Amino acid sequence: MISLPVLILLGIAAYRATQLGVHDSILDPSRERLAAWHANNLDSKPRSFLMQLIGCVYCLGFWMSGATLGAYLLATGTWGNVHWLAHGIEWFAVAGVQALLNRRDDTFSFSGEAR
C-alpha cells in the first residue's frame, strides 16, 4: 500500500491533470475539434460519452486518478508488490483526494475570471 503523503501527492497530481483536461486553455483547440467531431454525429453514444467525460471534472478526474496511480506504480516498480484489489482501493483513495480538491475549487467565486 502507498503511504498517506504519497496518496495526497498523487491526488494533487490527478487534480492538476484533470484541470488541464477540462479547463485549461492550452487544450481548447483539442476540445473544439472533439466538439466538432461530435456535432457530425450527435446520435453516437461513444462520441456523447467522450464529450461528457471531458466536460466533467469528477468523471475525467476518476480516470486521471487511475492513470496517475498506474504511472506511479509502474515508475516505482511497486505494481506487483500487493494484491490488485489493494490497487483498486488506492485508485479510489487518489480519486477521493482529487474530488475533494475539485469540490474545494467549485466553492470559490472567480469574479470575471474565465474558467
N, C-alpha and C positions, 0 to 999 in steps of 0.2 A: 504494500500500500504506500501511496505517496504521503509525504508529511503535510501538515497544515500550511506552513509557509509556501511550499511548492504548489499546493492546491490553490491558494489565494493568488499566487503569481500567474498560474495557468488561467484562472478565472479572469484576471485583468487582461491578459493577452487575448483571450477569447472575446472579451468585451470590445477591445480595440479592433480586432479583426471584424467583428460584427458591425461596428460603427463604420468601418471602411466599406464594407459591402452594402450597407443600407443607406448611409447618409453622405459620405464624403464625396465632394465634387470631382475628385480625380477619376472616379468611376462613373460619372454621369453619362459620358458617351456610350459606355457599355450598357448601362441600364436603358438608355434611349434606344439603342439598337435592339435590345431584347423586347422592349415595348412595341417597337415597330414590327418585329418578327411575330409577336403575339397578336398584333392587330390584323395580320394577314389571315389568321385562322382563330377567331375568338371561341370557337366551339371545341378547340383542342384542350383536353383535360391536362396533358403534360405541360403544355405551354401556360395554362392558367395556374397550375401548381407552381411552376417556376416563378411566375410573376408574383404570386402570393408569398413565396419563400423569400424572394429578395426584397420584399417590401415590409417584412415583419421582423423586428429586432429579436423577438423571442423565438420565432421559427428558425431563422438563419443562425441565431445565437446558439441554439441547441446543436446544430450541425458543426458550427465553427468550434464549439467546445470539444466535440468529439475529434475533430481534425487536430486541434491544438494538443489535446491529450495524447492522441496517437503519435503525432510528431515528437512529442517529448519522450514518450515511452520507447519509440524506435531509436531516437538520437542517444538516449542514455543506456540503451541495451537492457531495459528492465521489462520489456514486453512479456517475456516468458517466466518471470520470477513468481508470479502469483496466478491464481485461477482466473479465468476470463470473466467470471461473474464479479470479481473484485474490480476489474477494469470498468465494467458496466456501472458499478456504484460510483467509481471515481468520475466517470463521464457525467453522471447526474450531479455530482458534487461541484464539478467545474462549471457545468451549465447553471447550477444554482447561484454560484458567485457571480457569473456573468449576468444572469437575470436580475439579481439584486442591484448590480451596478446600473443596468439599463433602467430599472424601476426608479432608482435614485435620480438618474438623468431625466426621466419623464416628469419628475416633480419640480424641476427648475423651470422658471419662466424665462425664455430667451426673448427679451424685448427687441423686436425688429430684426433679430439675427436669423438668417436663413438656416433651416435645419434640413 
